[in-house]
Amino acid sequence: MSNFSKLNLLILVLFGVVIGLGCYSFIYAKGYSYMSDDPKACVNCHIMRENMDSWQKSAHHHVAKCNDCHLPHNIVGKYAVKALNGWNHSVAFTLQNFHEPILIKEHSLKVVKSSCLNCHQPMVQAMDRTDKNHNEEANCLHCHRGVGHVR
């Protein structure tokens, strides 16, 4: 066997191992469940159990699922944020490099604030804060931080 063939075989075997481990990890970690809107996907990781329990006791339990609040309401934004969060969560949990209790990141907080305004637009449009006396954006979570989850 020539050196070229041995090199090709080695590359092929390494590629197969990487793909195989990736597929195994995806199946073992129930990665496919994250493509759905099922709230059970959020508790694949035990660290989210408290968040799930508090959401089930909240006023929003019967009207909004996790993705309704934590993901943008357009298809591109939804899957882009899912991918970003999936990557960040897998790195944090693999390296055990996360705060307990788990804390929402600034980018995710902006998505949640936008979701509040999106669903409650008829109610909040009268509270437009864009006049020159109020130079701040609407922040529903300032007063309603525990609405989606009971703490």
C-alpha positions in Angstrom: 0.0 0.0 0.0 1.4 3.4 -1.0 1.9 6.3 1.5 -0.9 8.1 -0.3 -3.3 5.3 0.3 -2.3 4.9 3.9 -2.8 8.7 4.5 -6.2 8.5 2.8 -7.2 5.5 4.9 -6.0 7.3 8.1 -8.0 10.4 7.2 -11.0 8.4 6.4 -10.8 6.5 9.7 -10.3 9.7 11.7 -13.2 11.3 9.9 -15.4 8.2 10.7 -14.4 8.3 14.4 -15.3 12.0 14.7 -18.6 11.6 12.9 -19.4 8.5 14.9 -18.6 10.2 18.2 -20.6 13.2 17.2 -23.6 11.1 16.2 -23.4 9.1 19.4 -23.1 12.2 21.6 -26.1 13.8 19.7 -28.3 10.7 20.3 -27.1 10.2 23.9 -27.7 13.9 24.8 -31.1 13.8 23.1 -29.9 16.5 20.7 -32.9 15.9 18.4 -35.3 16.9 21.1 -33.9 20.5 21.0 -35.3 20.9 17.5 -38.9 20.7 18.9 -40.9 23.1 21.0 -41.5 20.5 23.7 -40.6 22.0 27.2 -39.3 18.5 28.2 -36.3 19.2 26.0 -35.3 21.9 28.4 -35.0 19.5 31.3 -32.8 17.0 29.5 -30.2 18.6 31.7 -30.9 18.3 35.4 -29.7 21.9 36.1 -33.0 23.1 34.4 -35.3 21.1 36.7 -35.9 24.1 39.0 -36.7 26.4 36.1 -39.2 23.8 34.7 -40.9 23.4 38.1 -41.2 27.1 38.5 -42.6 27.6 35.0 -45.2 24.9 35.6 -46.5 26.9 38.6 -46.5 30.2 36.8 -49.4 32.2 35.2 -47.9 31.6 31.8 -47.8 27.8 32.0 -51.0 27.4 30.0 -50.3 30.1 27.4 -46.6 29.9 26.7 -43.9 27.3 26.4 -40.2 27.8 26.9 -39.5 28.7 23.2 -42.4 31.2 23.1 -40.4 33.4 25.5 -36.8 32.4 25.1 -36.6 32.4 21.3 -37.3 35.0 18.6 -40.6 34.7 16.8 -39.1 34.4 13.3 -37.8 31.1 11.8 -34.2 32.3 11.1 -33.8 34.0 14.5 -35.4 31.0 16.3 -33.0 28.5 14.9 -30.0 30.8 15.1 -30.6 31.4 18.8 -31.3 27.7 19.3 -27.9 26.9 17.7 -26.1 29.5 19.7 -27.7 28.5 23.0 -27.1 24.8 22.2 -23.4 25.4 21.6 -23.0 27.6 24.7 -24.9 25.1 26.9 -23.0 22.1 25.7 -19.7 23.8 26.2 -20.7 25.1 29.7 -22.1 21.8 30.8 -19.2 19.7 29.4 -16.6 21.9 31.0 -18.7 22.4 34.2 -18.2 26.1 33.7 -21.5 27.7 34.6 -23.1 29.6 37.5 -25.5 27.8 39.9 -28.2 28.7 40.0 -28.2 29.2 36.2 -28.4 32.8 35.1 -29.8 34.3 31.9 -27.2 36.0 29.7 -27.8 39.5 28.4 -28.5 38.4 24.8 -31.1 35.9 26.0 -32.6 38.6 28.3 -33.1 40.8 25.3 -34.9 38.0 23.5 -37.2 37.5 26.5 -38.0 41.3 26.7 -38.8 41.3 23.0 -41.1 38.3 23.5 -43.0 40.1 26.3 -43.6 43.1 24.0 -44.6 40.9 21.1 -47.3 39.0 23.0 -48.5 41.9 25.1 -48.3 44.5 22.3 -52.0 45.5 22.6 -51.6 46.2 26.3 -48.2 48.0 26.2 -48.6 50.1 23.1 -50.2 52.8 25.3 -47.0 52.8 27.4 -44.7 53.9 24.6 -41.6 55.3 26.3 -39.9 57.0 23.3 -40.7 60.6 24.2 -37.9 63.0 25.1 -38.6 62.9 28.8 -38.0 59.1 29.0 -34.8 58.0 27.3 -35.1 54.3 28.2 -36.5 51.2 26.5 -39.5 49.4 27.9 -38.3 46.7 30.4 -41.2 44.6 31.5 -38.9 42.5 33.6 -38.0 45.4 35.8 -41.3 44.9 37.7 -42.4 41.5 36.3 -39.1 39.5 36.6 -40.8 36.4 38.1 -43.8 36.2 35.8 -42.6 33.3 33.6 -41.1 31.5 36.5 -42.3 31.5 40.1 -39.4 32.1 42.4 
